[in-house]
Amino acid sequence: MKKLLKVLLVLVILVLVGVAVAWLSLDVLVKTGVEKGGTYALKVPTSLNLASVHVFGGEIVLNGLNIANPKDFTTPHLMKSGKIDVTVDIGSLTGSTVRVSKFVIEGLDVFIEQKGLGTSNVSVMMDNISPPAGGGTEAQKKEAAKESSGRKIAVNQILVKNVTAHVQLLPLGGAKATTLDVTVPEIVLNNVSQDNAAGVAMPELMKKLVPAILMAVVKKGEGIIPPDFANSLTGNISNAVNSLGKGAGDLLNQVGNPVGNAVRGLGNGLQGLFKKPGDNTQQK
């Protein structure tokens, strides 16, 4: 009897160890998936401090998502999050599509850095996420197919709370760069993956989400960000989203700047640059 109890005890311990290893593996898998998906989609280093998967509660908590700046920009990052709280359908965790009922990003810190006339970390990032002409090289096509064939995420709503954006303007005449702050209390994005019933891969989700957040910052910064720079940012974001398809465009429209209006706004801004001195004729 004692021998049998010892055997059972050993089996229980092995099962518990196996469960613990499986849980730890889930954390690592989620962390790696987010980092690889972000880096692939945005073409800049994307890192995550911590991923914690609570299987029985259907909750995934991510902390410290950091999207780096493109090369040669000096501000700390493009975006860095506090806590990201995701609730999923437990039954979908073993399937090809993870179904998300709650997706909340808290405390997002954003840097927008102007580097030259018409150039910023946003313009470079938007170039990064735009599909290559003709679908790219064969290697790029294979990589894109591989990324899109992975685990999908189906999410209806993403809520982004407490966004603080720092807009660094190009210094003039040897002066120090000017930094303006814009705060966005809340961004609500609905029907995020509606264009694909099977959900979207992590890189595609990142490509949709980043432009929408940046556009919300630009819209909130009206009257704070200089008009010419704001129009330039609007054009950069809109052009990139136009190349990503209707789903990404629908999200952009939700933050109050339809793509068509954005392009017209860019045209008006450029027209203003070439207005003759002393010409005060108002445009209708």
C-alpha positions in Angstrom: 0.0 0.0 0.0 2.8 2.4 0.9 4.6 1.6 -2.3 1.4 2.4 -4.3 0.9 5.7 -2.5 4.5 6.7 -3.3 3.9 5.8 -7.0 0.7 7.9 -7.0 2.4 10.8 -5.3 5.2 10.7 -7.9 2.6 10.7 -10.7 0.7 13.6 -9.1 4.0 15.6 -8.8 4.8 14.8 -12.5 1.4 16.0 -13.6 1.7 19.2 -11.6 5.2 19.8 -13.0 3.8 19.1 -16.5 1.0 21.6 -16.0 3.4 24.2 -14.7 5.7 23.8 -17.7 2.7 24.0 -20.0 1.6 27.3 -18.4 5.1 28.8 -18.6 5.3 27.7 -22.2 2.1 29.5 -23.0 3.5 32.7 -21.5 6.6 32.4 -23.6 4.6 31.5 -26.8 2.4 34.6 -26.4 5.3 36.9 -25.7 7.3 35.5 -28.6 4.2 35.8 -30.9 3.6 39.4 -30.1 7.3 40.4 -30.5 7.7 38.5 -33.8 4.4 39.7 -35.2 5.1 43.4 -34.3 8.7 43.3 -35.6 7.6 41.7 -38.9 4.6 44.1 -39.4 6.3 47.3 -38.5 9.9 46.5 -39.4 11.3 47.9 -36.2 12.2 46.0 -33.0 9.1 45.2 -31.0 9.5 43.9 -27.5 7.3 42.9 -24.5 8.3 42.9 -20.9 5.9 40.3 -19.7 3.1 38.0 -20.9 0.9 36.2 -18.4 -1.7 33.7 -19.5 -4.5 32.8 -17.0 -6.0 29.8 -18.8 -9.0 29.1 -16.4 -10.0 32.8 -16.4 -9.5 33.2 -20.1 -7.3 36.3 -19.5 -4.0 37.3 -21.1 -2.1 40.2 -19.5 0.6 41.9 -21.4 2.9 44.5 -19.9 5.4 46.9 -21.5 4.8 46.5 -25.2 7.5 48.6 -26.8 7.5 49.6 -30.5 10.9 51.1 -31.3 11.6 54.1 -33.5 12.9 53.6 -37.1 16.6 54.0 -37.5 18.2 57.5 -37.0 15.3 58.9 -34.8 16.3 60.0 -31.3 13.1 59.9 -29.2 12.8 56.9 -26.8 10.3 55.0 -28.9 7.3 55.3 -31.2 4.9 53.6 -28.7 5.1 52.0 -25.3 2.2 50.6 -23.4 1.4 50.0 -19.8 -0.9 47.1 -19.2 -2.8 45.3 -22.0 -5.7 43.3 -20.8 -7.2 40.7 -23.1 -10.1 38.3 -22.4 -10.5 35.3 -24.7 -13.0 32.5 -25.2 -11.2 29.6 -23.5 -12.5 27.1 -26.0 -10.9 29.0 -28.8 -7.4 28.8 -27.4 -6.8 25.4 -29.0 -8.3 26.3 -32.4 -6.9 28.2 -35.3 -8.7 31.5 -34.3 -8.5 33.0 -30.8 -11.8 34.8 -30.2 -11.3 38.0 -28.1 -14.2 39.5 -26.1 -12.2 42.2 -24.4 -9.1 44.1 -25.5 -8.0 47.1 -23.4 -4.7 49.0 -23.8 -3.9 51.2 -20.8 -1.4 54.0 -20.5 0.1 54.4 -24.0 3.1 56.7 -24.4 3.7 57.9 -28.0 6.5 60.0 -29.6 6.0 61.7 -32.9 9.4 63.1 -34.1 9.8 65.5 -37.0 13.1 65.1 -38.7 12.8 67.1 -41.9 10.2 68.8 -44.1 7.7 66.0 -44.7 9.8 63.4 -42.9 9.1 62.0 -39.4 9.2 58.7 -37.6 5.5 58.4 -38.5 6.2 58.8 -42.3 8.9 56.1 -42.1 6.7 53.8 -40.1 3.9 54.2 -42.6 6.3 53.4 -45.4 7.2 50.3 -43.5 3.7 48.9 -43.2 2.7 49.7 -46.8 2.8 46.6 -49.0 5.7 46.5 -51.4 4.9 47.2 -55.0 3.8 44.1 -56.9 3.7 42.1 -53.7 7.5 42.3 -53.3 10.1 39.7 -54.0 9.5 36.0 -54.0 11.1 35.8 -50.5 8.9 38.6 -49.2 5.8 36.9 -50.7 6.7 33.6 -49.0 7.3 35.3 -45.6 4.0 37.2 -45.9 2.2 34.0 -46.7 3.8 32.3 -43.7 2.8 35.1 -41.3 -0.8 35.2 -42.6 -1.2 31.5 -42.2 -0.5 31.4 -38.5 -2.9 31.7 -35.5 -5.6 34.3 -36.1 -7.2 36.8 -33.7 -10.9 37.7 -34.0 -11.7 40.8 -32.0 -14.7 43.1 -32.2 -13.6 46.1 -30.1 -10.3 47.5 -28.9 -10.3 50.2 -26.3 -7.2 52.4 -25.9 -7.1 54.5 -22.7 -5.0 57.3 -21.4 -2.8 58.1 -24.4 0.0 60.7 -23.9 1.7 61.8 -27.1 4.9 63.9 -27.3 5.2 65.7 -30.6 8.8 66.9 -31.2 9.1 69.5 -33.9 12.1 70.2 -36.1 14.4 72.8 -34.4 14.9 76.0 -36.5 17.9 78.4 -36.5 19.9 76.3 -34.0 17.3 76.3 -31.4 16.4 73.2 -29.4 13.6 71.0 -30.7 10.2 72.0 -29.4 8.1 69.2 -27.8 4.3 69.6 -27.6 2.1 67.2 -25.6 -1.2 65.8 -26.7 -3.4 63.7 -24.4 -6.2 61.4 -25.7 -8.3 60.0 -22.9 -9.9 57.2 -24.9 -9.9 55.7 -28.4 -12.7 53.2 -29.2 -12.2 51.0 -32.3 -15.1 48.7 -33.3 -15.4 45.8 -35.7 -11.7 45.5 -35.8 -11.6 42.1 -37.6 -14.9 42.4 -39.4 -13.4 42.1 -42.9 -12.3 38.5 -42.1 -14.6 36.1 -40.2 -11.6 33.8 -39.5 -9.8 36.7 -37.7 -6.5 38.4 -38.6 -2.9 37.4 -37.9 -0.9 39.4 -35.4 1.1 41.4 -38.0 -2.1 42.5 -39.7 -3.7 43.5 -36.4 -0.7 45.7 -35.6 -0.8 47.3 -39.1 -4.4 48.3 -38.5 -4.0 49.4 -34.9 -0.9 51.6 -35.1 -2.2 54.0 -37.8 -5.6 54.4 -36.1 -3.9 55.4 -32.8 -1.6 57.8 -34.5 -4.5 59.4 -36.4 -6.4 59.8 -33.2 -3.5 61.7 -31.7 -3.2 64.0 -34.8 -6.9 64.7 -34.7 -6.8 65.4 -30.9 -3.8 67.7 -31.5 -5.6 70.1 -33.8 -4.8 73.6 -32.6 -1.7 72.2 -30.9 0.3 70.6 -33.7 1.3 73.1 -36.4 -1.1 72.7 -39.3 1.5 72.0 -42.0 3.0 69.2 -39.9 -0.4 67.9 -38.9 -1.5 67.8 -42.6 1.8 66.0 -43.5 1.1 63.3 -40.8 -2.5 62.9 -41.9 -1.4 62.3 -45.5 1.3 59.8 -44.5 -1.1 57.8 -42.4 -4.0 58.0 -44.9 -1.8 56.9 -47.8 -0.5 53.9 -45.9 -4.0 52.9 -44.8 -5.3 53.2 -48.4 -2.8 50.5 -49.3 -4.0 48.1 -46.5 -7.6 47.7 -47.6 -11.1 48.5 -46.4 -10.8 47.1 -42.9 -7.9 49.4 -42.0 -9.7 52.3 -43.6 -12.9 51.7 -41.6 -10.8 51.9 -38.4 -9.3 55.2 -39.5 -12.8 56.6 -40.2 -13.8 55.8 -36.6 -11.3 58.2 -35.2 -12.9 61.1 -37.0 -10.9 61.4 -40.2 -12.2 59.6 -43.2 -9.5 58.8 -45.7 -10.9 61.0 -48.4 -11.0 64.0 -46.1 -7.5 63.3 -45.0 -6.1 63.5 -48.5 -8.1 66.6 -49.2 -6.7 68.1 -46.0 -3.1 67.4 -47.2 -3.9 69.1 -50.5 -5.2 72.2 -48.7 -2.1 72.3 -46.5 0.2 72.1 -49.5 -1.8 74.8 -51.3 -1.3 77.1 -48.4 2.5 76.7 -48.6 2.5 78.2 -52.1 0.1 81.1 -51.4 1.5 84.4 -52.5 2.5 86.9 -49.8 -0.3 89.3 -49.0 -2.9 87.1 -50.7 -5.7 86.9 -48.0 -8.4 85.5 -50.3 -10.3 82.9 -48.4 -10.7 79.5 -50.0 -14.2 78.0 -50.0 
